């Protein structure tokens, strides 16, 4: 898989995960999620996604 495709999928996954984490946080605590916490959730999601995408071979 080319670098630009891996990067695009990883960034989209980070954004979606951060958004969903924000929605869950608001639903549970009735307040906004701190920005750094949302970034940590997105970053921790990006690591396994990037590693998974490096192993995928498209023929």
Number of C-alpha atoms within 10 A of each C-alpha: 12 10 9 9 11 17 15 11 14 22 18 13 18 22 18 13 20 22 16 14 17 20 16 14 16 13 11 9 10 10 11 12 17 10 10 9 13 19 15 13 18 23 18 12 18 21 12 12 17 16 12 11 17 13 9 10 8 6 4
